Structure formats: C-alpha cells, structure tokens
Amino acid sequence: MPDQLPEHPDWLWRTPDPKPSYDVVVVGAGGHGLATAYYLARNHGITNVAVLERGWLAGGNMARNTTIIRSNYLCEESAAIYEHALKLWEGLPEELEYDFLFSQRGVLNLAHTLQDVREGTRRVGANRLGGVDAEWLDPDEVRAFCPIVNTSPNVRYPVLGATLQPRAGIAKHDHVAWALARKADAYGVDLIQNCEVTGFVQDRDGRVVGVETTRGRIAAGRVALAAAGHTSTLTDLLGLRLPIQSHPLQALVSELLEPVHPTVVMSNHVHVYVSQAHKGELVMGAGIDSYNGYGQRGSFHQIEHQMAAALELFPIFARAHVLRTWGGIVDVTPDASPIIGPTPVANLFVNCGWGTGGFKATPASGWVYADTIAHGRPHPLAAPFALERFTTGALIDEHGAAAVAH
C-alpha cells in the first residue's frame, strides 16, 4: 500500500466474489451498511460478513445527500442517538485514518415568526437538558455569526432569531464511505458490488437462512437490511409490510465561489437550507416531493422554489449559476423517525425510515445496528425505534425536525 492513499476507491478495498455463506449478510453498501459492517468487526469481532450492493458502493443516498451533521433534535430518543453519532463523528477521522473533511462550523435554524421563536427556544431548552449544545441568538447575533444572511426587518419573513448548535457541521460524504469501506475490508469484510438481492431463503420454520442474488445463493446466519428507500421492496418479498413510504428529495449545487458562507443556515419557514462545500460550491435543498417515487433527478418547479427561498435569505447569491441538480430517495415513517431492530421474521433485521436524517446518523446507526445484530436484541439507543411502536402507539414524532429536510 503506498504511503499516500489514492482517491480512486477501487484501490482502497478488495473486490471479492461472494463466498457460499457468511455469519451476517448486510444488504446495502451505503453509509449505514458500511458502518454496520465496520462496527460488527471492530466492536464485536464478527468478520465473516458480506455487504451486498446492487450497484456500486455508496452510489445511492450516500452519494445523493447534502452532508449536514447535527444532533439538535427535540425528542429525547432522537437527540440521544444523533448526539451519539456526533460524538463518534468527532473522533472518526482519526479512528479511520482518513480525512473526510469533517467541519464543525455550526448550524443555524432561523426563526421568522413568533411560533418559530417559541419552538426554537423550547428546543434549545430541551437540548440543554439532554446534554446537547444549543444556543439562542437574537437577530444581531445571527448577523454577527453569519453576516451574509439578510436580517433586514423590511422583508417578507424577517429573521427574529435562531437556534445555533456550534458543534454541528458538514463532512465529505463519499470520503466517509471510502473510509468506512477501507477499514471494514481491512477486517476481512467482503464488499460485493453489482450483487442485487432478488429473494430470501427460508427454512421450514420460516427463519431467513440466506439470500438469492444475481450472483447466486448466499447462506447467512443473519440478514440485515440497510437499503433505505428500497427496504420495503425487499421485505415485500417476504410478505412483511413496513410502514415506510419512499419519496424523491432534490438538491442542487452552484458553481464554485470564493468562501463567503461560514456556517449552515436552515429555515423551515422560508423553506431552504444552504451551506458552502469545501471546494466552494453552494449546496442547497428544501423538503421532499409530496409524491411517492424512486426518481433520482431534479424537477424544475422544486429547483425554482429552492432558489427563490435561498435568494430571500442570501441576496448576495443572486448572480450565482446552478451547476448540478440531483435527487435521492428518502424513506419516511408515519412519525418521521427510523426503524431499527429485529423483525417478526426470524434472523431478519431492518434499519430504515431515516427520512432526511440518514447521513448525520451514519456512525451511530452502524454502532447500534451492529450491536443489535450481534446480540439479537435492540441496543438501548435503538430500542425506542423498534417496529412494534406502530402497534403500541409509542411514536417518536420528529416531523418538526425534518420539515426542511435536514
């Protein structure tokens, strides 16, 4: 291995053929699947693991998100798992020996109405009680923290204040995937691309004992799904209906600009979020499309809406050109919170329903999912997100946290 690791991902891990059987088969080589495999090996010594990906590694939502990392969720259960993720993020570049450009530049959530102010100050209080860093800024403090935000009182939705999580920020999504893949491979995990799961193998008692793939049958002690919006299409093969819906989520980047935007700014009311990536492009998005679908492309009306909202907050960007647009596929549950844990089908586990919060949860999701798979019972941080909550009524309603998609 050369001293300076190349950026081309094919040099960072093996490309093995699938073995006849594994202790664990993880379906989906995105951030969550890779993190799960890594922590199965690192934390639990389970290395006879395959990660199956129907396309190329990290080519799904991991390549189609906008890289925001934060933990300032309102519900205790959500804040706990995202705070665990943020603490892992803070040590992950050193642990994985890979600089994936993790930048703790802070996230501002703007308030434009009295209701926004009430909700924002409530969230700050809840976060502080839960040990999550949070501050409330008045308009002058918002202007000082991010001078390019339009804080004039003479606009349609004036800025009345904002919440700030100083430890929040962004990271380079593809670098994160490559770092996790390289380390998982070093532990002996097989990362198998172009290997679509087409069915499940069950024994006479109905237990899942393997998967059918486009590269043959693979036996497995346990099967762990981490396929985001496509998870329900897989469980449908077993007659197991999951309470998730898949929607397109669009985003865009501008041409490269000089560094002028020091933080991440989100606004539920104007309905946009904007950050500036390390190379200089503006990254922006808004909410999910209302229809169900698996499209991975932008649509003009949604792009126009995002740009109009961004220019309300940042008139300085009026002459910036859009460089590229894309769409991801988000899996949304009725309470806008994930599903993590065992299923009614023995030996089958699911990790899905993260909606628009998947990237920021990557390390914690992998950590708790690996622990759940290794021990056959939910990790304490994952227990509130069990599938059974949709029959018991113990929902974790985070619609407010996800209103502007991040």
C-alpha positions in Angstrom: 0.0 0.0 0.0 1.5 3.4 -1.0 2.2 6.0 1.7 -0.2 8.4 0.1 -3.6 6.6 -0.4 -5.1 7.3 -3.8 -8.6 8.8 -4.1 -9.8 6.2 -6.6 -12.0 3.9 -4.5 -11.1 0.7 -6.3 -7.6 0.9 -4.8 -8.9 1.1 -1.2 -10.6 -2.3 -0.8 -10.8 -5.8 -2.4 -13.4 -6.8 -4.9 -14.0 -10.4 -3.9 -16.5 -12.9 -5.3 -19.2 -13.9 -2.8 -18.5 -16.9 -0.6 -21.2 -19.6 -0.2 -22.0 -18.5 3.3 -21.5 -15.7 5.9 -22.3 -15.2 9.6 -24.0 -11.9 8.6 -25.1 -10.5 5.2 -25.7 -6.8 5.2 -27.9 -5.6 2.2 -26.9 -2.1 1.1 -23.4 -0.7 0.8 -24.3 2.9 1.7 -23.1 4.7 4.8 -25.3 2.7 7.2 -24.5 -0.7 5.7 -20.7 0.1 5.7 -20.8 1.4 9.2 -22.7 -1.6 10.4 -20.1 -4.0 8.9 -17.3 -1.9 10.3 -18.7 -2.0 13.9 -19.6 -5.7 13.6 -15.9 -6.3 13.1 -14.4 -3.6 15.3 -16.8 -3.8 18.3 -17.9 -7.5 18.2 -15.2 -9.4 16.4 -17.7 -10.6 13.7 -15.7 -10.5 10.5 -17.3 -13.2 8.4 -19.6 -10.6 6.9 -20.6 -9.6 3.4 -22.0 -6.3 2.4 -24.1 -6.7 -0.8 -24.7 -3.7 -3.1 -26.8 -4.0 -6.3 -24.9 -1.1 -7.9 -21.7 0.5 -6.8 -20.6 1.1 -3.3 -22.2 4.2 -1.8 -23.9 5.0 -5.1 -27.4 5.5 -3.5 -28.4 8.1 -0.9 -24.8 8.3 0.4 -23.8 9.9 -2.9 -27.0 12.0 -3.0 -27.2 13.9 0.2 -26.1 17.3 1.4 -23.8 16.2 4.2 -25.2 18.1 7.2 -24.4 16.7 10.6 -26.2 17.8 13.8 -27.9 16.4 16.9 -30.3 19.2 18.0 -33.5 17.1 17.7 -36.4 17.8 20.0 -37.4 14.3 21.3 -35.1 12.7 23.8 -34.8 9.5 21.9 -33.8 11.2 18.7 -31.4 13.6 20.4 -29.7 10.7 22.2 -28.9 8.7 19.1 -27.9 11.7 17.0 -25.7 13.0 19.8 -24.1 9.6 20.0 -23.5 10.0 16.2 -22.0 13.5 16.6 -19.6 12.3 19.3 -18.5 9.4 17.1 -18.1 11.9 14.2 -15.7 13.9 16.3 -13.3 11.1 16.7 -13.9 9.2 13.4 -11.3 10.9 11.1 -8.5 9.8 13.5 -10.0 6.4 14.1 -10.5 5.6 10.4 -7.2 7.3 9.5 -8.9 9.3 6.7 -9.5 13.0 6.4 -13.1 13.2 5.2 -13.2 17.0 5.8 -15.4 17.0 8.9 -16.0 20.7 9.6 -17.8 21.8 12.8 -18.9 25.1 11.5 -22.3 25.2 13.3 -25.9 25.0 12.1 -28.3 27.9 12.4 -32.0 27.3 12.4 -33.7 30.6 11.7 -36.9 31.8 13.3 -39.3 34.1 11.3 -42.5 34.1 13.3 -43.4 34.2 17.0 -44.3 30.5 16.7 -40.8 29.8 15.3 -39.3 31.7 18.3 -41.4 29.6 20.8 -40.4 26.4 19.1 -36.7 27.4 18.8 -36.4 28.4 22.4 -38.2 25.3 23.5 -35.7 23.2 21.5 -32.7 25.0 23.0 -34.0 24.2 26.5 -34.7 20.6 25.7 -31.3 20.1 24.1 -29.5 21.7 27.1 -31.4 19.4 29.5 -30.3 16.5 27.4 -26.6 17.5 27.3 -26.7 18.7 23.7 -25.0 22.0 22.9 -27.5 24.7 21.9 -27.8 28.5 21.9 -30.5 31.0 21.1 -29.3 34.0 19.1 -31.1 37.3 18.6 -31.1 39.0 15.1 -27.9 41.0 15.9 -26.1 37.8 17.0 -27.4 36.0 13.9 -25.9 38.8 11.8 -22.6 38.6 13.6 -22.4 34.8 13.2 -23.4 34.8 9.5 -23.0 38.3 8.1 -24.4 37.4 4.6 -27.9 36.4 5.9 -30.4 39.1 5.1 -31.6 40.2 8.6 -33.3 43.3 7.4 -36.7 43.9 9.0 -38.2 45.0 5.7 -38.6 41.6 4.1 -41.4 39.1 3.8 -40.2 36.9 6.7 -37.8 38.9 8.9 -35.3 37.0 11.0 -36.4 37.1 14.6 -33.6 35.0 15.9 -32.2 31.5 15.5 -31.1 28.4 17.3 -27.4 27.5 17.0 -25.6 24.2 17.5 -21.9 25.1 17.4 -20.6 21.5 17.2 -22.7 20.7 14.1 -21.3 20.9 10.6 -20.7 19.0 7.4 -18.4 16.3 6.1 -17.5 14.9 2.6 -19.9 12.1 2.0 -18.0 10.0 -0.5 -14.8 10.2 1.6 -16.8 8.9 4.6 -18.0 5.9 2.6 -14.5 5.2 1.3 -13.0 5.5 4.8 -15.5 3.0 6.3 -15.2 0.6 3.4 -11.4 0.6 3.6 -11.5 -0.2 7.3 -14.2 -2.8 7.0 -12.2 -4.5 4.2 -9.1 -4.5 6.4 -11.0 -6.5 9.0 -11.9 -9.1 6.3 -15.4 -8.0 5.4 -16.3 -8.7 1.8 -17.7 -5.7 -0.1 -19.6 -7.2 -3.0 -20.8 -4.7 -5.7 -23.2 -5.4 -8.6 -24.9 -8.0 -6.5 -28.6 -7.4 -6.3 -30.7 -9.3 -3.7 -33.7 -10.9 -5.6 -35.2 -13.1 -2.8 -34.7 -14.7 0.6 -34.1 -18.3 1.6 -36.2 -19.6 4.5 -36.1 -22.9 6.4 -39.2 -24.9 7.3 -39.8 -22.8 10.4 -39.8 -19.6 8.3 -36.4 -18.4 9.5 -34.3 -16.5 7.0 -31.2 -18.5 6.3 -29.8 -16.8 3.2 -30.5 -14.6 0.2 -30.9 -15.1 -3.5 -28.8 -12.7 -5.6 -27.9 -12.0 -9.2 -24.6 -13.7 -8.3 -26.1 -16.8 -6.8 -27.4 -18.0 -3.5 -25.6 -16.9 -0.3 -26.3 -18.6 3.0 -26.4 -16.4 6.1 -26.8 -16.7 9.8 -28.4 -13.3 10.0 -29.6 -10.9 7.3 -29.5 -7.2 8.0 -31.3 -4.8 5.6 -29.8 -1.3 5.2 -31.3 -0.3 1.8 -33.0 2.9 2.7 -35.9 3.6 0.3 -35.8 0.2 -1.2 -36.1 -1.7 2.1 -39.8 -2.1 1.7 -39.4 -3.6 -1.7 -37.2 -6.3 -0.1 -39.4 -7.1 2.8 -42.4 -7.3 0.4 -40.7 -10.4 -0.9 -41.3 -12.0 2.5 -44.9 -10.7 2.8 -43.7 -8.2 5.5 -45.1 -4.8 5.0 -43.2 -1.9 6.6 -44.8 1.4 7.5 -42.5 3.5 5.2 -43.0 5.5 2.1 -40.3 6.5 -0.4 -40.2 10.0 -1.8 -37.7 11.9 -4.0 -35.7 14.5 -2.3 -34.0 17.1 -4.5 -30.9 19.2 -4.0 -28.5 21.3 -6.1 -25.1 22.9 -6.1 -23.9 26.2 -7.6 -20.7 27.0 -9.5 -17.6 27.3 -7.4 -17.4 30.6 -5.4 -14.9 32.2 -3.0 -15.5 31.1 0.6 -18.2 33.5 1.9 -20.6 31.3 3.8 -19.2 30.4 7.2 -21.9 28.1 8.6 -25.0 26.1 7.7 -28.3 28.0 7.6 -31.7 26.4 7.7 -35.1 27.9 7.6 -38.3 25.9 7.9 -40.5 28.9 7.2 -38.8 30.2 4.1 -38.1 26.5 3.4 -34.5 26.1 2.3 -31.1 25.2 3.8 -27.8 26.5 2.4 -24.2 25.6 3.1 -20.9 26.1 1.2 -18.8 23.0 0.5 -15.1 22.8 0.9 -14.4 23.4 -2.8 -16.7 26.5 -2.9 -20.0 25.4 -4.3 -23.2 26.3 -2.5 -25.2 23.3 -1.5 -28.9 23.8 -1.0 -32.2 21.9 -0.7 -35.6 22.0 0.9 -38.4 19.4 1.6 -39.3 16.1 0.0 -41.5 15.9 -3.0 -45.0 15.1 -2.0 -45.5 12.1 -4.3 -44.1 8.6 -3.8 -41.4 7.5 -6.2 -37.9 6.3 -6.8 -36.7 9.1 -9.2 -33.1 10.3 -8.8 -33.4 13.5 -10.7 -34.4 17.1 -10.1 -37.6 18.8 -11.3 -37.8 22.4 -12.4 -40.6 23.6 -10.1 -38.8 22.3 -7.0 -35.5 23.7 -8.0 -37.1 27.1 -8.7 -38.7 27.1 -5.3 -35.4 26.3 -3.6 -33.5 29.1 -5.4 -36.3 31.6 -4.7 -36.1 30.8 -1.0 -32.3 30.9 -0.9 -32.3 34.4 -2.5 -34.7 35.7 0.1 -32.1 34.8 2.8 -29.0 35.4 0.7 -29.4 38.2 -1.9 -25.6 38.1 -2.3 -26.0 34.9 -4.4 -28.4 36.4 -7.0 -25.9 36.0 -9.8 -24.6 32.5 -8.9 -25.2 29.8 -11.5 -26.7 26.4 -10.8 -24.1 23.7 -11.7 -25.9 20.5 -11.0 -29.1 19.1 -9.5 -30.0 15.6 -8.3 -32.5 13.6 -6.3 -32.2 11.0 -3.6 -34.8 8.5 -2.3 -35.8 9.1 1.3 -37.8 6.5 3.3 -40.3 8.1 5.6 -42.2 6.6 8.5 -45.5 8.0 10.0 -43.6 9.6 12.9 -40.6 10.7 10.8 -38.3 8.5 12.9 -36.3 5.4 11.9 -37.0 1.7 12.4 -34.1 -0.2 13.8 -34.1 -3.8 15.1 -35.4 -7.3 14.6 -38.5 -8.1 12.6 -41.2 -10.7 13.0 -39.3 -12.9 10.5 -36.6 -14.7 12.5 -32.9 -13.8 11.6 -34.1 -10.7 9.6 -33.2 -7.2 10.9 -34.1 -3.8 9.4 -32.5 -0.4 9.6 -34.6 2.1 7.6 -37.0 5.0 7.8 -34.3 7.6 8.5 -36.1 10.0 6.1 -33.8 13.0 5.6 -31.6 12.3 8.7 -29.7 9.3 7.4 -26.2 10.8 6.7 -25.8 12.6 10.0 -26.7 9.3 11.8 -24.3 7.2 9.9 -21.8 6.2 12.7 -24.4 5.8 15.4 -26.7 3.9 13.1 -23.9 1.4 12.4 -22.9 1.2 16.0 -26.4 0.4 17.4 -27.4 -1.8 14.4 -24.2 -3.9 14.7 -24.8 -4.3 18.5 -28.4 -5.3 17.8 -27.4 -7.9 15.2 -24.6 -9.3 17.3 -26.8 -9.9 20.3 -30.2 -10.5 18.7 -31.8 -7.7 20.8 -32.1 -4.0 20.4 -29.3 -1.7 21.6 -30.6 0.6 24.3 -30.3 3.7 21.9 -32.2 1.7 19.2 -34.9 0.2 21.5 -37.3 3.2 21.2 -37.2 2.9 17.4 -38.5 -0.7 17.3 -41.0 -1.7 14.7 -43.5 -2.5 17.4 -44.1 1.2 18.3 -46.5 1.4 15.4 -48.8 -1.0 17.2 -48.2 0.1 20.7 -48.6 3.8 19.9 -45.2 4.8 21.4 -44.4 7.1 18.5 -41.4 9.5 18.3 -42.8 12.4 16.4 -40.0 14.3 14.7 -41.9 16.0 11.9 -40.8 19.4 13.1 -37.2 18.5 13.0 -37.4 17.2 9.4 -39.6 19.9 7.9 -36.8 21.4 5.8 -35.2 18.0 5.1 -32.3 18.3 7.4 
